[in-house]
Amino acid sequence: MRLELIDEHTPEIPKVFKKRCAELGLVEWCVDINGLPVSDPACRGPLKLWLLSNPVRQRVIECAEMWATMDSLQMIEAAPGIRLYPFTIEHHGRRMGFSVMIGFTQEVLESSLLNDGFAGDPLTLASVQHKIKEMIRPWDSMDAEFKQMLSWMHGDLDGARTSEGIIESYADQLTESYETVTALHMLGRDMGMVTDPTSYIRQTLEMIAATIGYEWTAFVVNADEGETLLQSKLHQQGNHHFEEHELRSEINRLLEIEPIAVSDKTAVYPAEYLFEDLDPQVMIHPVQAYGHKYGWLVVGGKQGEDSYVSSHDTKTIDSISGIFSAFLENTRLYEEERRAFVGTVRALSGAIDAKDRYTRGHSDRVAMLSEQLAIAAGYSAEDAKRVRLCGILHDVGKIGVPEAVLCKNGRLTDEEFDLIKLHPEIGADMLKDLPSLKDIIPGVLHHHERWDGRGYPHGLAGEDIPELGRILALADTFDAMSSNRAYRSAMPREKVLAEIERCSGSQFEPRLAELFLLLDFSAYDEAVRDHAAQDVRKAA
């Protein structure tokens, strides 16, 4: 039978086997290939000291020399009444020593090897003899049967231990697979986060670290591809923090060096090639899709007993990278569509500004102020962007108003003003068939309603007016009073703010009016100057 060594000094002997041998009256003792003790005999007191004495040890060494030449190990009677049953100890298939089971028969009590060992010490001799008597079995009368029984017992226990190891290995693999599948499921589920790619990247890096047990993960953005997608060019999670220029420089250098291994597109490098804190190895995996290289996933500092990159690690990175690449591709397509959409919206808004030089830039400024007010009122950044979009399009219906009326110098007649008052409904009608703009139509339709119900087009009052319309009403009125018009000059800021305060509760919702008066108008003033400069350049 064979026992596999954990290392060259500690044999992995089934504990149950050792226990059963002890119950049979056997003493277990491990020796190396030359018969020298690897461990002490599995007994105590004077019996242990006797077995460790030179005469007994010499007999064991002689037996080990004989076993070393045997293909099939045999029991040897080392001395009268002392029977040695050997089991091979192997390390990576090479015989390293023996686990020896020592059995005693009646003859040992009269053996000179025992009696001479305690000459002059009858009390100790009597103690050892008493102990041995408890262990004596009729081994000599049932030698073949006992050897077969021991072999069966050891084989069964060794097989059970091997099976337990296989089961434990399978359990570990199942756990790893479950964690990987869970991570892939969560990342796949959240692929719709195209409006917040930074959060998705952070989630991906956290998933990698948690799934395969690395203390630092990063995504280094390829600036050529990621310029339009991501504001930050380096995203990292974990116990270390590296500067972008430093890490990017090292990554570019590493990519020119031959890795120590490549698996599933993942290149493996010694950590000392990058940063020693990530000892012992780092992985670099390209993130790319449909000809676009978005960057590199970089992972280092593996935790646990085995700190080296495994095939499980590279396969997990490759799987996660596939979903991550698809997400970035979706984000790129979304961004392209968004820019095309915003360009179309601005083209519509610009068509109004082109008709009336006095309102040039008006929609952009109303959009800016509306977004500021929405954020002050508690809107999320994403919802505030929709408010800004509504501001850009709030006057799109003026395309349907005759230019002679729209650009008239002086006051409008009642009939002309009635034509102007049609623009909210014209605008809402223009946008109604565009699903992506459905949520902003209430703002376009109702930005001229008044809190007291005296506005148009439907004369809504109070909270019956959609909040989007109430927000735009303040921004629209503020810019109208602050801008030069064909029939009057711009009003001073103090007078504009005083007018808004005066009309709080009549024209404007009081809560929103109060928030509006607290806004920072520095960005608005800068926009006014920019639009004025554009007018000067066009006039020139």
VMD Tcl script that draws the C-alpha trace (Angstrom):
set ca {
  {0.00 0.00 0.00}
  {1.07 3.60 -0.59}
  {0.76 6.82 1.41}
  {1.24 10.21 -0.30}
  {3.46 12.75 1.49}
  {2.17 16.27 2.13}
  {5.83 17.28 2.15}
  {9.06 15.37 2.57}
  {8.73 15.32 6.36}
  {5.05 14.92 7.14}
  {3.27 11.82 5.78}
  {-0.46 12.11 5.30}
  {-1.66 8.97 7.14}
  {-5.40 8.45 7.55}
  {-6.18 9.20 11.19}
  {-8.82 6.49 11.34}
  {-6.24 3.93 10.14}
  {-3.79 4.97 12.87}
  {-6.55 4.77 15.47}
  {-7.64 1.29 14.38}
  {-4.05 0.05 14.35}
  {-3.58 1.33 17.90}
  {-6.74 -0.48 18.98}
  {-5.26 -3.69 17.50}
  {-2.14 -3.25 19.64}
  {0.12 -1.85 16.92}
  {2.53 1.06 17.31}
  {2.85 3.32 14.25}
  {6.28 4.74 13.38}
  {7.29 6.67 10.23}
  {10.82 6.34 8.89}
  {12.52 7.59 5.74}
  {13.86 5.44 2.91}
  {17.02 4.78 4.97}
  {15.09 3.80 8.08}
  {15.80 7.03 10.01}
  {12.82 8.26 12.06}
  {10.63 10.91 10.45}
  {8.45 11.02 13.56}
  {8.46 9.50 17.02}
  {6.75 6.15 17.64}
  {3.05 6.57 18.44}
  {3.40 5.57 22.11}
  {4.49 7.15 25.38}
  {6.84 6.74 28.29}
  {9.55 4.08 28.62}
  {8.18 2.06 25.68}
  {8.77 5.03 23.38}
  {12.29 5.54 24.76}
  {13.08 1.85 24.23}
  {11.92 1.93 20.61}
  {14.06 5.01 20.02}
  {17.14 3.35 21.54}
  {20.03 2.55 19.21}
  {19.62 -1.26 19.21}
  {15.97 -1.10 18.17}
  {16.55 1.72 15.68}
  {19.37 -0.27 14.10}
  {17.00 -3.21 13.52}
  {14.49 -0.87 11.87}
  {17.21 0.58 9.62}
  {18.20 -2.92 8.53}
  {14.59 -3.73 7.70}
  {14.20 -0.48 5.73}
  {17.26 -1.39 3.66}
  {15.56 -4.68 2.74}
  {12.22 -3.02 1.96}
  {13.98 -0.55 -0.32}
  {14.85 -3.46 -2.63}
  {11.35 -5.02 -2.61}
  {8.67 -4.32 -5.22}
  {6.02 -5.73 -2.89}
  {6.71 -5.03 0.78}
  {6.75 -7.93 3.22}
  {6.45 -8.17 7.00}
  {9.83 -8.67 8.69}
  {10.43 -9.97 12.22}
  {13.11 -7.51 13.30}
  {13.82 -9.43 16.52}
  {12.14 -12.20 18.46}
  {8.58 -11.05 19.18}
  {8.88 -7.78 17.19}
  {7.04 -7.82 13.84}
  {7.22 -4.85 11.43}
  {4.41 -4.32 8.88}
  {5.48 -1.65 6.32}
  {3.45 0.68 4.08}
  {5.12 2.76 1.39}
  {5.21 6.55 1.71}
  {5.45 8.27 -1.69}
  {5.98 11.85 -2.84}
  {5.01 12.60 -6.45}
  {5.27 8.90 -7.29}
  {8.72 8.42 -5.70}
  {9.23 6.17 -2.65}
  {10.34 8.40 0.24}
  {9.97 6.15 3.29}
  {7.75 3.78 5.21}
  {4.92 3.90 7.69}
  {5.76 0.96 9.94}
  {3.17 -0.78 12.14}
  {4.96 -2.57 15.03}
  {3.30 -5.64 16.54}
  {4.45 -7.69 19.54}
  {4.19 -11.41 20.26}
  {4.94 -13.35 23.48}
  {8.60 -13.91 22.56}
  {9.47 -10.24 23.00}
  {9.06 -10.52 26.78}
  {12.04 -12.88 26.93}
  {14.02 -11.02 24.26}
  {17.52 -9.86 25.18}
  {16.79 -6.74 23.11}
  {14.17 -5.78 25.69}
  {15.81 -7.07 28.86}
  {19.28 -5.70 28.07}
  {17.72 -2.34 27.27}
  {16.62 -1.93 30.88}
  {19.43 -3.75 32.66}
  {19.76 -2.39 36.18}
  {16.29 -0.81 36.06}
  {13.85 -3.60 36.92}
  {10.99 -1.25 37.73}
  {11.03 0.37 34.29}
  {11.43 -3.03 32.65}
  {8.39 -4.30 34.50}
  {6.40 -1.24 33.40}
  {7.35 -1.77 29.73}
  {6.62 -5.49 29.93}
  {3.19 -4.75 31.39}
  {2.46 -2.31 28.58}
  {3.64 -4.78 25.93}
  {1.51 -7.60 27.42}
  {-1.57 -5.44 26.75}
  {-0.49 -5.16 23.11}
  {0.49 -8.79 22.45}
  {-1.58 -10.57 19.80}
  {-1.11 -13.99 18.21}
  {0.28 -12.39 15.03}
  {2.40 -15.40 14.19}
  {-0.61 -17.76 14.03}
  {-2.60 -15.57 11.66}
  {0.11 -13.71 9.81}
  {-1.35 -13.99 6.27}
  {-4.87 -13.16 7.41}
  {-3.71 -10.19 9.45}
  {-1.62 -8.80 6.61}
  {-4.58 -9.10 4.23}
  {-6.91 -7.47 6.77}
  {-4.54 -4.58 7.34}
  {-4.13 -4.06 3.61}
  {-7.89 -4.04 3.09}
  {-8.42 -1.61 5.93}
  {-5.70 0.73 4.75}
  {-6.88 0.55 1.14}
  {-10.47 1.32 2.12}
  {-9.47 4.28 4.29}
  {-6.98 5.60 1.76}
  {-9.63 5.31 -0.97}
  {-12.17 7.08 1.23}
  {-9.68 9.86 1.87}
  {-8.98 10.17 -1.84}
  {-12.71 10.30 -2.54}
  {-13.15 13.01 0.08}
  {-10.39 14.99 -1.61}
  {-12.05 14.59 -5.00}
  {-15.43 15.58 -3.57}
  {-13.86 18.60 -1.87}
  {-12.17 19.56 -5.14}
  {-15.47 19.26 -7.01}
  {-17.18 21.30 -4.32}
  {-14.56 24.04 -4.72}
  {-15.00 23.97 -8.49}
  {-18.79 24.15 -8.14}
  {-18.44 27.10 -5.76}
  {-16.14 28.88 -8.20}
  {-18.50 28.14 -11.09}
  {-21.51 29.35 -9.12}
  {-19.75 32.59 -8.21}
  {-18.72 33.11 -11.84}
  {-22.23 32.43 -13.16}
  {-23.69 34.78 -10.52}
  {-21.28 37.53 -11.52}
  {-22.03 37.07 -15.22}
  {-25.77 37.09 -14.51}
  {-25.58 40.33 -12.53}
  {-23.40 42.04 -15.11}
  {-25.68 40.87 -17.93}
  {-28.75 42.03 -16.04}
  {-27.35 45.54 -15.63}
  {-26.14 46.04 -19.21}
  {-28.86 48.67 -19.68}
  {-26.87 51.13 -17.51}
  {-25.58 52.89 -20.65}
  {-26.37 56.30 -19.17}
  {-24.10 55.59 -16.19}
  {-21.07 53.67 -17.53}
  {-18.87 54.66 -14.57}
  {-21.10 52.77 -12.12}
  {-21.13 49.71 -14.37}
  {-17.34 49.74 -14.65}
  {-17.02 49.96 -10.87}
  {-19.45 47.05 -10.48}
  {-17.48 44.99 -13.01}
  {-14.18 45.55 -11.19}
  {-15.77 44.66 -7.85}
  {-17.22 41.47 -9.37}
  {-13.82 40.40 -10.71}
  {-12.14 40.95 -7.35}
  {-14.87 39.11 -5.43}
  {-15.19 36.19 -7.86}
  {-11.53 35.23 -8.24}
  {-10.08 36.81 -5.09}
  {-7.77 39.61 -6.22}
  {-7.05 42.65 -4.07}
  {-6.73 45.16 -6.95}
  {-8.54 45.51 -10.27}
  {-8.47 48.28 -12.84}
  {-9.81 49.29 -16.24}
  {-7.36 51.42 -18.22}
  {-9.27 53.22 -20.98}
  {-7.84 53.39 -24.46}
  {-8.02 57.16 -24.93}
  {-8.48 56.84 -28.70}
  {-11.69 54.82 -28.33}
  {-12.98 55.93 -24.93}
  {-12.72 59.66 -25.46}
  {-16.41 60.09 -26.24}
  {-17.65 57.55 -23.69}
  {-15.87 58.02 -20.39}
  {-14.73 61.12 -18.56}
  {-12.23 59.21 -16.44}
  {-9.52 57.29 -18.25}
  {-8.61 55.07 -15.27}
  {-11.00 53.16 -13.02}
  {-9.57 51.10 -10.16}
  {-10.84 49.23 -7.11}
  {-8.96 47.68 -4.21}
  {-6.20 48.24 -1.68}
  {-3.86 50.12 -4.00}
  {-4.09 53.40 -5.90}
  {-1.96 54.22 -8.91}
  {-1.79 57.42 -10.91}
  {-3.18 57.25 -14.44}
  {-0.05 58.40 -16.26}
  {2.12 56.03 -14.22}
  {-0.09 52.98 -14.77}
  {-0.74 53.73 -18.44}
  {2.99 54.06 -19.09}
  {3.70 50.72 -17.40}
  {0.89 48.97 -19.29}
  {2.20 50.23 -22.63}
  {5.67 49.00 -21.67}
  {4.40 45.58 -20.60}
  {2.51 45.07 -23.84}
  {5.85 45.24 -25.64}
  {7.31 42.48 -23.42}
  {6.82 38.74 -23.89}
  {4.45 37.52 -21.11}
  {5.27 34.42 -19.11}
  {1.93 32.92 -20.22}
  {-1.08 33.72 -22.38}
  {-4.44 32.02 -21.75}
  {-7.89 33.00 -23.02}
  {-6.40 36.26 -24.40}
  {-5.11 37.06 -20.91}
  {-1.41 37.88 -20.68}
  {0.29 37.00 -17.38}
  {3.34 38.90 -16.14}
  {5.44 38.78 -12.97}
  {4.26 41.55 -10.63}
  {7.80 42.91 -10.45}
  {7.36 43.94 -14.11}
  {4.55 46.30 -13.07}
  {4.24 47.00 -9.33}
  {5.72 44.74 -6.68}
  {2.77 45.46 -4.35}
  {0.67 43.21 -6.63}
  {2.94 40.19 -6.00}
  {3.35 37.63 -7.44}
  {1.57 38.02 -10.82}
  {-0.66 40.40 -12.76}
  {-3.11 39.72 -15.59}
  {-3.83 42.05 -18.51}
  {-6.85 41.35 -20.71}
  {-7.86 43.49 -23.74}
  {-11.42 44.84 -23.83}
  {-12.57 45.10 -27.44}
  {-15.63 44.62 -29.65}
  {-16.36 45.02 -33.36}
  {-12.96 46.51 -34.12}
  {-13.04 48.96 -31.21}
  {-10.38 48.48 -28.52}
  {-11.82 50.15 -25.42}
  {-8.92 49.45 -23.06}
  {-7.48 46.80 -20.75}
  {-8.62 45.02 -17.62}
  {-5.67 44.75 -15.24}
  {-5.78 42.48 -12.16}
  {-3.16 41.80 -9.49}
  {-2.50 40.74 -5.91}
  {-4.22 37.34 -5.75}
  {-5.32 36.29 -2.27}
  {-5.49 32.81 -0.69}
  {-3.13 29.85 -0.38}
  {-2.34 29.69 -4.10}
  {-1.36 33.21 -5.11}
  {-0.56 32.38 -8.72}
  {-2.85 32.91 -11.71}
  {-4.96 29.83 -12.50}
  {-6.88 28.74 -15.59}
  {-10.09 29.47 -13.66}
  {-8.91 33.07 -13.23}
  {-8.18 33.58 -16.92}
  {-11.44 31.95 -18.04}
  {-13.42 34.12 -15.60}
  {-11.69 37.29 -16.81}
  {-12.35 36.28 -20.42}
  {-16.06 35.65 -19.73}
  {-16.54 38.90 -17.82}
  {-14.61 40.79 -20.48}
  {-17.04 39.53 -23.13}
  {-20.03 41.02 -21.32}
  {-18.07 44.15 -20.40}
  {-17.04 44.69 -24.05}
  {-20.65 44.31 -25.17}
  {-21.73 46.87 -22.58}
  {-19.16 49.41 -23.79}
  {-20.21 48.78 -27.38}
  {-23.85 49.42 -26.40}
  {-22.76 52.56 -24.58}
  {-20.91 53.78 -27.67}
  {-23.95 53.20 -29.89}
  {-26.21 54.89 -27.34}
  {-23.90 57.88 -27.19}
  {-23.87 58.16 -30.98}
  {-27.66 58.07 -31.09}
  {-27.90 60.55 -28.24}
  {-25.59 62.99 -29.99}
  {-27.53 62.63 -33.23}
  {-30.76 63.20 -31.32}
  {-29.43 66.24 -29.47}
  {-28.13 67.58 -32.77}
  {-31.60 67.26 -34.26}
  {-33.12 68.97 -31.24}
  {-30.65 71.82 -31.45}
  {-31.36 72.14 -35.16}
  {-35.06 72.60 -34.36}
  {-34.23 75.12 -31.67}
  {-31.82 76.92 -33.99}
  {-34.57 77.23 -36.59}
  {-36.47 79.45 -34.14}
  {-33.42 81.52 -33.28}
  {-32.76 82.02 -36.99}
  {-36.20 83.54 -37.46}
  {-35.79 86.10 -34.68}
  {-32.37 87.56 -33.88}
  {-33.73 88.99 -30.65}
  {-34.35 85.49 -29.24}
  {-31.06 83.96 -30.42}
  {-29.69 81.77 -27.60}
  {-32.96 82.09 -25.67}
  {-33.75 78.35 -25.73}
  {-30.22 77.39 -24.59}
  {-30.35 79.84 -21.70}
  {-33.84 78.73 -20.65}
  {-32.60 75.13 -20.77}
  {-29.63 75.99 -18.56}
  {-31.73 77.80 -15.95}
  {-34.40 75.08 -15.98}
  {-31.82 72.40 -15.27}
  {-30.38 74.44 -12.41}
  {-33.83 74.97 -10.89}
  {-34.73 71.29 -11.27}
  {-31.60 70.24 -9.36}
  {-32.36 72.84 -6.66}
  {-35.87 71.36 -6.42}
  {-34.45 67.87 -5.76}
  {-34.35 66.30 -9.22}
  {-31.69 63.70 -9.98}
  {-28.97 64.65 -12.44}
  {-30.52 62.35 -15.07}
  {-34.03 63.82 -14.63}
  {-32.61 67.34 -14.66}
  {-31.10 66.58 -18.09}
  {-34.60 65.84 -19.37}
  {-35.74 69.19 -18.01}
  {-32.87 70.83 -19.88}
  {-33.96 69.08 -23.09}
  {-37.47 70.44 -22.58}
  {-36.00 73.91 -22.20}
  {-34.23 73.58 -25.55}
  {-37.51 72.61 -27.26}
  {-40.01 74.70 -25.29}
  {-40.51 77.25 -28.11}
  {-40.28 74.83 -31.06}
  {-43.93 75.61 -31.88}
  {-42.95 79.14 -32.93}
  {-41.94 77.59 -36.24}
  {-45.68 77.68 -37.00}
  {-46.03 81.39 -36.13}
  {-45.74 83.85 -39.07}
  {-42.33 85.52 -39.12}
  {-43.97 88.93 -39.51}
  {-45.66 88.45 -36.16}
  {-42.70 86.81 -34.48}
  {-40.24 89.55 -35.47}
  {-42.58 92.53 -35.32}
  {-41.16 95.76 -33.86}
  {-43.52 97.25 -31.32}
  {-46.53 95.88 -29.51}
  {-48.64 93.08 -30.95}
  {-52.32 93.42 -31.69}
  {-54.75 91.08 -29.94}
  {-55.03 89.01 -33.11}
  {-51.24 88.79 -33.42}
  {-50.87 87.84 -29.77}
  {-53.47 85.10 -30.29}
  {-51.19 83.69 -32.99}
  {-48.22 83.78 -30.60}
  {-50.32 81.98 -27.97}
  {-50.73 79.04 -30.36}
  {-47.04 78.06 -30.20}
  {-47.26 75.75 -27.09}
  {-49.93 73.60 -28.74}
  {-48.14 73.66 -32.09}
  {-44.96 72.52 -30.38}
  {-46.71 69.74 -28.44}
  {-48.37 68.55 -31.65}
  {-45.01 68.50 -33.45}
  {-43.46 66.28 -30.74}
  {-46.35 63.93 -29.99}
  {-45.25 61.25 -32.46}
  {-41.72 61.06 -31.05}
  {-41.73 58.44 -28.24}
  {-38.39 59.58 -26.84}
  {-39.83 63.07 -26.21}
  {-43.15 62.04 -24.70}
  {-42.12 62.95 -21.15}
  {-41.19 66.57 -22.03}
  {-44.39 67.44 -23.92}
  {-46.17 68.71 -20.73}
  {-43.41 71.30 -20.30}
  {-43.65 72.43 -23.93}
  {-47.44 72.65 -23.72}
  {-47.79 74.38 -20.35}
  {-44.79 76.68 -19.90}
  {-47.07 79.73 -20.29}
  {-49.63 78.66 -17.67}
  {-49.84 80.80 -14.51}
  {-50.15 79.72 -10.89}
  {-53.33 81.82 -10.56}
  {-54.94 80.22 -13.65}
  {-54.71 83.26 -15.95}
  {-52.17 81.73 -18.36}
  {-52.52 79.81 -21.62}
  {-53.25 77.62 -23.52}
  {-55.58 75.82 -21.05}
  {-55.83 78.20 -18.10}
  {-54.58 75.61 -15.60}
  {-53.93 76.77 -12.04}
  {-51.80 75.67 -9.07}
  {-50.64 72.09 -8.97}
  {-52.83 71.19 -11.95}
  {-50.01 72.69 -13.98}
  {-47.36 70.00 -14.62}
  {-44.25 70.78 -12.57}
  {-42.15 70.79 -15.73}
  {-44.30 73.67 -17.04}
  {-43.96 75.57 -13.73}
  {-40.14 75.24 -13.85}
  {-39.91 76.42 -17.46}
  {-42.27 79.36 -16.76}
  {-39.74 80.86 -14.33}
  {-36.71 80.28 -16.57}
  {-38.55 81.55 -19.68}
  {-39.81 84.72 -18.01}
  {-36.42 85.47 -16.42}
  {-34.61 85.26 -19.77}
  {-37.32 87.25 -21.58}
  {-36.99 90.11 -19.09}
  {-33.16 89.87 -19.11}
  {-32.84 90.01 -22.93}
  {-33.19 92.75 -25.51}
  {-36.40 92.47 -27.52}
  {-37.69 94.30 -30.58}
  {-40.07 96.34 -28.45}
  {-37.87 97.02 -25.36}
  {-34.38 96.76 -23.88}
  {-33.24 94.22 -21.29}
  {-34.21 94.94 -17.69}
  {-31.57 95.23 -14.94}
  {-30.98 92.10 -12.88}
  {-32.27 93.64 -9.66}
  {-35.54 94.61 -11.31}
  {-35.95 91.18 -12.93}
  {-35.49 89.39 -9.59}
  {-37.81 91.87 -7.86}
  {-40.47 91.18 -10.49}
  {-40.18 87.41 -9.98}
  {-40.49 87.89 -6.22}
  {-43.54 90.14 -6.73}
  {-45.23 87.59 -9.00}
  {-44.63 84.67 -6.63}
  {-48.03 83.21 -5.80}
  {-49.73 84.79 -8.82}
  {-47.73 83.96 -11.93}
  {-45.25 81.52 -10.35}
  {-45.39 78.69 -7.83}
  {-44.09 80.24 -4.55}
  {-41.76 77.34 -3.64}
  {-40.08 77.30 -7.05}
  {-39.86 81.10 -7.15}
  {-38.07 81.08 -3.81}
  {-35.57 78.46 -5.06}
  {-35.07 80.35 -8.34}
  {-34.07 83.57 -6.54}
  {-31.25 81.64 -4.82}
  {-29.68 80.31 -8.05}
  {-26.14 81.21 -9.13}
  {-26.51 83.15 -12.40}
  {-22.80 83.31 -13.28}
  {-23.05 80.52 -15.92}
  {-26.15 82.23 -17.34}
  {-24.32 85.56 -17.63}
  {-21.44 83.84 -19.40}
  {-23.91 82.32 -21.89}
  {-25.43 85.75 -22.53}
  {-21.96 87.13 -23.35}
  {-21.21 84.19 -25.65}
  {-24.47 84.64 -27.58}
  {-23.85 88.38 -27.86}
  {-20.37 87.72 -29.25}
  {-21.86 85.34 -31.83}
  {-24.27 88.05 -32.94}
  {-21.38 90.49 -33.39}
  {-19.40 87.98 -35.47}
  {-22.42 87.24 -37.67}
  {-23.11 90.97 -38.14}
  {-19.49 91.49 -39.19}
}
mol new
graphics top color blue
foreach p $ca { graphics top sphere $p radius 0.5 }
foreach p [lrange $ca 0 end-1] q [lrange $ca 1 end] { graphics top cylinder $p $q radius 0.2 }
display resetview
